[in-house]
Amino acid sequence: MTEIKRLVLDVLKPHHPSIIELARRLSTVEGVMGVNLSLNEVDQETENVKITIEGNDINCDNVDEVITESGAVIHSVDSVSAGKRLVEEVETPQDR
């Protein structure tokens, strides 16, 4: 099976755990080499965060489990990279 190298997730989470704690938890998932959480929006009870995860062979089921156990829910998978190496997006005239 092909290895997942990068996931970009749109996640809705409660205020606790903090994004610092959630990043720490996600960084322990098998295959994860790095995690970035960016806070996009805050309301009275929830936070919307963008989560970028990179690694050699990310275990997506375990990522989902950590997020769910934190009381959060994945709204969407906004980007995924798989294969032997990461391929960066290239801007084309259609993107302008």
GROMACS elastic network, one bead per residue, 0.5 to 0.9 nm:
[ bonds ]
;  ai    aj funct       b0    kb
    2    57     6  0.84482   500
    2    82     6  0.64231   500
    2    83     6  0.56670   500
    2    84     6  0.79985   500
    3    56     6  0.69726   500
    3    58     6  0.71296   500
    3    59     6  0.89708   500
    3    81     6  0.86798   500
    3    82     6  0.55116   500
    3    83     6  0.55290   500
    3    84     6  0.71458   500
    4     7     6  0.76121   500
    4    31     6  0.89336   500
    4    54     6  0.83873   500
    4    55     6  0.75367   500
    4    56     6  0.70460   500
    4    57     6  0.51823   500
    4    58     6  0.53741   500
    4    59     6  0.77899   500
    4    60     6  0.80792   500
    4    80     6  0.73612   500
    4    81     6  0.59965   500
    4    83     6  0.66876   500
    4    84     6  0.89002   500
    5    31     6  0.87696   500
    5    32     6  0.86290   500
    5    53     6  0.80801   500
    5    54     6  0.55102   500
    5    55     6  0.51015   500
    5    56     6  0.54855   500
    5    57     6  0.59467   500
    5    58     6  0.63511   500
    5    80     6  0.76722   500
    5    81     6  0.54295   500
    5    82     6  0.52470   500
    5    83     6  0.70809   500
    5    84     6  0.81485   500
    5    85     6  0.72428   500
    5    86     6  0.65330   500
    6    52     6  0.70939   500
    6    53     6  0.54834   500
    6    55     6  0.65303   500
    6    56     6  0.86146   500
    6    57     6  0.88932   500
    6    58     6  0.76221   500
    6    79     6  0.77392   500
    6    80     6  0.55184   500
    6    82     6  0.70372   500
    6    86     6  0.75968   500
    7    51     6  0.77736   500
    7    52     6  0.56913   500
    7    53     6  0.51909   500
    7    54     6  0.66639   500
    7    58     6  0.84191   500
    7    60     6  0.85783   500
    7    77     6  0.72449   500
    7    78     6  0.77572   500
    7    79     6  0.58199   500
    7    81     6  0.66375   500
    8    50     6  0.69835   500
    8    51     6  0.55911   500
    8    53     6  0.65114   500
    8    54     6  0.89429   500
    8    76     6  0.86865   500
    8    77     6  0.60430   500
    8    78     6  0.53665   500
    8    80     6  0.63664   500
    9    49     6  0.81619   500
    9    50     6  0.57151   500
    9    51     6  0.50359   500
    9    52     6  0.64769   500
    9    53     6  0.84577   500
    9    74     6  0.67254   500
    9    75     6  0.75359   500
    9    76     6  0.59109   500
    9    78     6  0.55546   500
    9    79     6  0.72031   500
    9    80     6  0.88972   500
   10    48     6  0.72147   500
   10    49     6  0.60581   500
   10    51     6  0.65127   500
   10    73     6  0.87343   500
   10    74     6  0.60042   500
   10    75     6  0.53837   500
   10    76     6  0.52507   500
   10    77     6  0.64516   500
   10    78     6  0.67483   500
   11    47     6  0.82457   500
   11    48     6  0.57687   500
   11    49     6  0.52908   500
   11    50     6  0.62778   500
   11    51     6  0.72055   500
   11    67     6  0.84204   500
   11    72     6  0.67580   500
   11    73     6  0.56878   500
   11    75     6  0.53829   500
   11    76     6  0.72448   500
   11    77     6  0.89632   500
   12    46     6  0.66614   500
   12    47     6  0.57791   500
   12    49     6  0.63916   500
   12    50     6  0.89504   500
   12    71     6  0.89357   500
   12    72     6  0.55947   500
   12    73     6  0.54365   500
   12    74     6  0.65038   500
   12    75     6  0.67334   500
   13    16     6  0.78304   500
   13    17     6  0.83236   500
   13    45     6  0.87047   500
   13    46     6  0.55079   500
   13    47     6  0.53087   500
   13    48     6  0.64045   500
   13    49     6  0.75413   500
   13    67     6  0.84341   500
   13    70     6  0.76988   500
   13    71     6  0.63402   500
   13    73     6  0.64690   500
   13    74     6  0.87314   500
   14    17     6  0.71012   500
   14    18     6  0.83795   500
   14    45     6  0.61147   500
   14    47     6  0.60293   500
   14    48     6  0.88006   500
   14    70     6  0.82528   500
   14    71     6  0.65686   500
   14    72     6  0.64802   500
   15    18     6  0.60881   500
   15    19     6  0.83530   500
   15    42     6  0.86008   500
   15    44     6  0.88168   500
   15    45     6  0.65703   500
   15    46     6  0.56196   500
   15    47     6  0.62214   500
   16    19     6  0.81483   500
   16    21     6  0.85847   500
   16    22     6  0.89220   500
   16    46     6  0.89060   500
   16    70     6  0.80089   500
   16    71     6  0.84485   500
   17    20     6  0.78902   500
   17    21     6  0.58489   500
   17    22     6  0.62786   500
   17    70     6  0.66942   500
   17    71     6  0.84350   500
   18    21     6  0.52284   500
   18    22     6  0.62431   500
   18    23     6  0.85453   500
   19    23     6  0.59442   500
   19    24     6  0.85192   500
   19    37     6  0.65247   500
   19    38     6  0.80757   500
   19    39     6  0.78578   500
   19    49     6  0.82096   500
   20    23     6  0.51969   500
   20    24     6  0.63287   500
   20    25     6  0.87945   500
   20    37     6  0.80962   500
   21    24     6  0.50563   500
   21    25     6  0.62520   500
   21    26     6  0.86676   500
   22    25     6  0.50683   500
   22    26     6  0.61269   500
   22    27     6  0.85283   500
   22    37     6  0.84202   500
   22    66     6  0.82490   500
   22    67     6  0.77331   500
   22    70     6  0.73664   500
   23    26     6  0.51502   500
   23    27     6  0.60713   500
   23    28     6  0.89377   500
   23    35     6  0.61642   500
   23    36     6  0.69522   500
   23    37     6  0.66074   500
   23    51     6  0.85739   500
   24    27     6  0.51669   500
   24    28     6  0.68489   500
   24    35     6  0.82696   500
   25    28     6  0.56067   500
   25    29     6  0.73395   500
   25    66     6  0.69598   500
   25    67     6  0.87781   500
   26    29     6  0.54964   500
   26    32     6  0.76615   500
   26    34     6  0.87334   500
   26    35     6  0.70005   500
   26    53     6  0.83053   500
   26    62     6  0.87617   500
   26    63     6  0.65119   500
   26    66     6  0.65958   500
   26    67     6  0.78835   500
   27    30     6  0.83506   500
   27    31     6  0.89596   500
   27    32     6  0.58913   500
   27    33     6  0.68980   500
   27    34     6  0.62489   500
   27    35     6  0.60555   500
   27    53     6  0.83811   500
   28    31     6  0.84772   500
   28    32     6  0.69273   500
   28    33     6  0.86960   500
   29    32     6  0.56623   500
   29    33     6  0.88588   500
   29    58     6  0.76685   500
   29    59     6  0.70674   500
   29    60     6  0.89736   500
   29    62     6  0.63555   500
   29    63     6  0.64945   500
   29    66     6  0.81525   500
   30    33     6  0.87705   500
   30    55     6  0.88808   500
   30    57     6  0.77705   500
   30    58     6  0.63971   500
   30    59     6  0.59110   500
   30    62     6  0.75452   500
   30    63     6  0.87048   500
   31    54     6  0.84291   500
   31    55     6  0.54474   500
   31    56     6  0.55194   500
   31    59     6  0.61730   500
   32    35     6  0.75587   500
   32    53     6  0.68318   500
   32    54     6  0.59258   500
   32    56     6  0.68124   500
   32    57     6  0.71779   500
   32    58     6  0.54619   500
   32    59     6  0.78131   500
   33    53     6  0.77315   500
   33    54     6  0.57399   500
   33    56     6  0.70741   500
   33    58     6  0.85737   500
   34    52     6  0.82778   500
   34    53     6  0.58667   500
   34    54     6  0.52560   500
   34    55     6  0.64800   500
   35    51     6  0.71646   500
   35    52     6  0.57698   500
   35    54     6  0.64802   500
   35    55     6  0.88929   500
   36    50     6  0.80153   500
   36    51     6  0.57244   500
   36    52     6  0.50650   500
   36    53     6  0.64636   500
   36    54     6  0.88191   500
   37    49     6  0.63873   500
   37    50     6  0.56646   500
   37    52     6  0.64778   500
   37    53     6  0.87369   500
   38    48     6  0.86437   500
   38    49     6  0.54460   500
   38    50     6  0.51537   500
   38    51     6  0.65884   500
   38    52     6  0.85594   500
   39    42     6  0.77311   500
   39    47     6  0.70850   500
   39    48     6  0.62325   500
   39    50     6  0.65798   500
   39    51     6  0.89608   500
   40    47     6  0.74959   500
   40    48     6  0.54715   500
   40    49     6  0.53612   500
   40    50     6  0.68958   500
   41    46     6  0.84577   500
   41    47     6  0.56944   500
   41    48     6  0.50415   500
   41    49     6  0.71477   500
   42    45     6  0.78956   500
   42    46     6  0.60826   500
   42    48     6  0.64083   500
   42    49     6  0.89814   500
   43    46     6  0.54870   500
   43    47     6  0.63532   500
   43    48     6  0.86533   500
   44    47     6  0.85240   500
   52    79     6  0.89893   500
   53    58     6  0.81732   500
   54    57     6  0.86583   500
   54    58     6  0.73605   500
   55    58     6  0.56840   500
   56    84     6  0.86987   500
   56    85     6  0.87698   500
   57    60     6  0.89872   500
   57    82     6  0.87719   500
   58    61     6  0.88524   500
   58    62     6  0.85081   500
   58    63     6  0.80041   500
   59    62     6  0.54591   500
   59    63     6  0.64242   500
   59    64     6  0.88856   500
   60    64     6  0.61877   500
   60    65     6  0.85500   500
   61    64     6  0.51360   500
   61    65     6  0.61753   500
   61    66     6  0.87956   500
   62    66     6  0.62150   500
   62    67     6  0.86046   500
   63    66     6  0.52944   500
   63    67     6  0.63024   500
   63    68     6  0.86426   500
   64    67     6  0.51714   500
   64    68     6  0.60647   500
   64    69     6  0.85126   500
   64    73     6  0.84538   500
   64    74     6  0.77654   500
   65    68     6  0.51342   500
   65    69     6  0.59893   500
   65    70     6  0.85257   500
   66    69     6  0.51357   500
   66    70     6  0.62238   500
   66    71     6  0.89583   500
   66    72     6  0.88581   500
   67    70     6  0.51607   500
   67    71     6  0.68002   500
   67    72     6  0.54433   500
   67    73     6  0.66297   500
   67    74     6  0.76317   500
   68    71     6  0.52494   500
   68    72     6  0.51929   500
   68    73     6  0.59833   500
   68    74     6  0.82185   500
   69    72     6  0.72946   500
   70    73     6  0.87417   500
   74    77     6  0.74445   500
   76    79     6  0.89771   500
   77    80     6  0.73039   500
   81    85     6  0.84828   500
   81    86     6  0.64148   500
   81    87     6  0.72569   500
   81    88     6  0.89412   500
   82    85     6  0.73360   500
   82    86     6  0.71313   500
   82    87     6  0.86402   500
   83    86     6  0.72693   500
   83    87     6  0.89261   500
   91    94     6  0.80598   500
   91    95     6  0.61202   500
   91    96     6  0.80621   500
   92    95     6  0.54211   500
   92    96     6  0.73326   500
   93    96     6  0.55668   500
